[in-house]
């Protein structure tokens, strides 16, 4: 593979079409197409599926795209080291996570980490789990924190911990004395939970279907803060959430957390994802080690 063919391949993979790659590179479509064809012939592999409205990567093409992204990132790291600007305290850390992780736990860990590395700089994109995985696969962030139900291609899981769905309620709530809570218990009280499209909503719907009950939440929101406040300011409300999302605040505010009885609500895991086989900058490795210890302390 030469630099030109890999460059053109990367542009088509990123933009999804020859014409879009042509506009980005200011190169004729025919030249880009010729390089892609020659690359496929040399590798004896089909890298793209040609469609009426663009081109999508085949499994082989996806592997090559991940390789090209990883090489680009590692080349930047090498250049930084060669120029003597890789001082650990001057490097930045780019992260992506769902709103639940961004609301309390992750900012708390970042603040604690910066007590040891005060010059560390963070950027945090708050997106859904699938988008967080996509960002780390493309090298746009160094690590993603996702609530996943199954493995993802193109990423490595540096840490995975159980993240079951729990009930958050006032210590004065009628159900607070129970060791655990069932879905059927929830039918008598106002419920706050995340909106559709989340793993929490998906698993909750499954649990309700299995138990043969229908529960319409009093509050459905993409904001973990809104859900928490609703539960904390109502003695009879129950919020469904991840324990890691609310554990610190709940202890401070005198709320209680109870496990849910249904097995389907315990199927979720929190994953810390990084790009497959990428050599991470030292500051990122140190942060992920610190984060791992923080998660272990929470469990």
N, C-alpha and C positions, 0 to 999 in steps of 0.2 A: 504494500500500500504506500502510495506517495502522499505528500502533504496536501496536494490539491484535491485528489480524489476523496481523502478523508474529510477535508474542509467542506467540499460540496455535499458529501453524504450527510455530514452533521447538519448543514443548513436545511436540507430537504427533510430530515428526520424531525428537526425542531419546528419547522414551519408547516409541514404537512403537504407541501405541493412544490412542483418544479417552478411554477410561476412566482410563488411567494419567495422561494429561495433566490430566484433570479433578481427580484427587486431588492432583496437584502444584500446580495453580493455584487450587484451591478454587473452581472455576467449573463450572456445569452442562455436562454432555456436549453437550446440544442447542445451547448457546451457542457452544461451541468448534466443533462441526460446522458451524453456520451461518456462522461466520467463515471457515472453511476453504473451504466451498463458494463463498462470495462472492469470496474471493481467487482461486480457480481460474477463476471466471467473468470476473473483471476481467482476469486475465492471459491468458484463453483457452487455458489449459494445464491438464493433469492433473498434480497435484503428488504424489498418493498412489495407490498400488494398494490398493484395499480388499480385505482378506482376512478369512476367518472368524475368525482369531485375531490381528487387529491390522491395522496399516497400514504399508506400506513405501514409501519414496520412489521416485518415477520418476526417470529421468535429469534431467528439468527440475527436479523437486523437490530433487534432490541439489545442483544448482547453486545454488538459492535457499538451501538450508540452509548451504552453505559460505559464501555471501555474508553470511548473518545472523550466523554465528559470527565471521567476519572483522571485521564491523562492531562487534560487541560488544567484541572484543579491542582494536581500534583506538580505540574510544571510551574504554576504560579508560586507554589510553596517553595520550590527549589530556587526560583529566581529571587524570592525574598531572602532566603538564607544566604545566597551568593552576594546579595547587596548589603548584607549585614543588618537587615531591618526586621529580623524575626524574633526580636526580644519578646518574650512571652507576655509581658504586661502591656505590649502595644498591639497585640493581635485581637481581632474581633471574633465573636461567636454568634452565628446566625442560627436561630431556632424556629421551629413551627410546631404548633399544638392546637388542639381544640380549646374552646372557651373555658371548659371546666378546669383544665390544667392551668390556664392563664390567669384565672380569677384570683387564686391565692397561693397555691403550693409552689408553682414554678417561680414567681417573683420573689417569694420568700427564700428559696434556695439560691437564686441569683444574688440577692442582697447579702446572704451569708457568705457566699463564695467571694464576693468583692471585698469582704473584710480581709481576706488573705491576698487577693490580687486586685487592689483598688483601681488599677488602670485598665482592667478588662472592660471591653465594650460589648454590649449585647444588642441584638435586634431580634424581636419576637413577632412572628406573623401568626395571627389567630385565625385559623381556618378549620374546616372539618377534617376528619382523620384521613380520608382518601386523598384530599388535596395536600395534606402534610406529607404523606408518603410520596406523592408525585414530586413535591419540591425537593425532598432529599434525594430522590432517584435522579433528578436533573442537576443536582449539585448546587441548587439555589440556596439551600440551607445546609448547615453542618450536621444537624440532627433533628429528627422529628419525634414527637411524642404522640402516640395514637392509641385509640381504643379499638382493637381489632378482634375479629372473630376467626380469622384464618390467615395463613402466611401470605406474604406479598413478594412478587418477583422483583429483582433488581435492587433489593435492599438487604442489609444484614441487621439482625436483631441483636443489639449489644446487651439488652436487658429486657426481661419479660417478667412481670409480676401479676398475680391475680388482681382483678379490679371488679369484684362483684357489685351489683346494684344493691344499695341499702336504703333504709327508711330513716329520714331525719325528722324529729318531732320534739315538741316541748317536753320537758321533764314532768310537766303536769298533765300531759295527754293521757287519756284513759288507757292507751295501749303501751305506755312507757314502761310499765311493770313487766311486760311480757319479754321472754328471752329472744323471741323472733316474731316476725309478723308475716301473715299470709296475704296473698292477693285478695282473698275473700274479705279479710279484715278491712281492707281499704275502701270497700264499697260504702261504708257508713260515714266517711269523712271526706272533706275537700282535699284533693290531691294536686300537687304541683310537680311538674315533670318537664323534661326537655321536649323540644318540638320534633316533628316527624323527620326522618332521614338520619337520625342518630342511632348508634348501637343500643343506647339505653331504651329509646322508644321502640325499636324493633324487638328487643327481648321482652319488654313489658307487654307488647301486643301479643307475643307468643304465649306468655304466661297467662294472660287473661283468656286467650282462646282455649288453652288446655283446661283451665278451670271453669270455663263456660260462663264467665262474667263479662259484663261490659262496664267500663269505667271511663267517664268523660272527665278529664282533668278540670279543676277549677281554674288552674293557671298552666298554660303551656308556653314555654319561652326558651329561646336560645341563650338567654343570659343566666349563668349560674348565680350571679348576685341577686337577680330578681326572684329566683326560686328560693334561695336561702332566706331572703328577707321576708317573703310571704310566709314561710314556715315559722320563722323566728318570732313573728309578730301576731301569730294566731295560735291559740292554745289547742285548737282541734284540727289543724291542718297537718298534713304529712307530705314531705318532699321526697321524691325518689331521685337518688344521685349516686355518684361514686364516693366512697368514703374518703379517698385522698383529696377530693375537691373541697370537702367541708370540715375535715377532722379538726384542724387547728382552730377555726373560728367557733365550731360547735363547743369545744371544750371551754373556750373563753366565755361564751355567751350562755352556758348552762343548758344547751340542747343535748339530746341523747341520740345515739345512732344504734339502730337495731338491724340485724341481718334479715333478709327476706327468705322465706321458707322454700320457695320454688327453686328447683335445681337450674331451670333455664335462666334465672336471673344471676347465676354465678358463672356463666360461660365466658364472660368478657375478660380480656387481659389488657394491661397497659404495656405497650411496647416502646422501647427507645430504639429508633431506627437510624442507621447510617448508610451511606452509599456502599454498595457491595464492593469489597476489596480496596476501598480507598484508604490511603494512609492519611489520617487526620493530623492537623497541626497540633503541636504539644498542648496549647492552651485549651483546645477542645477536649483532648484526652483527659486532661486534669479535671475539667469541669464535669465530664461524664463520670469519672471516678467519684468525685464529690457527690454528684447526684445519686449514684448507686448507693452510697453509704446513707444518704438522706432517706432514700426509699426503704432501705433495710431497717432503719430506725423507726420508720412509720409502721412497719408490719409487725 
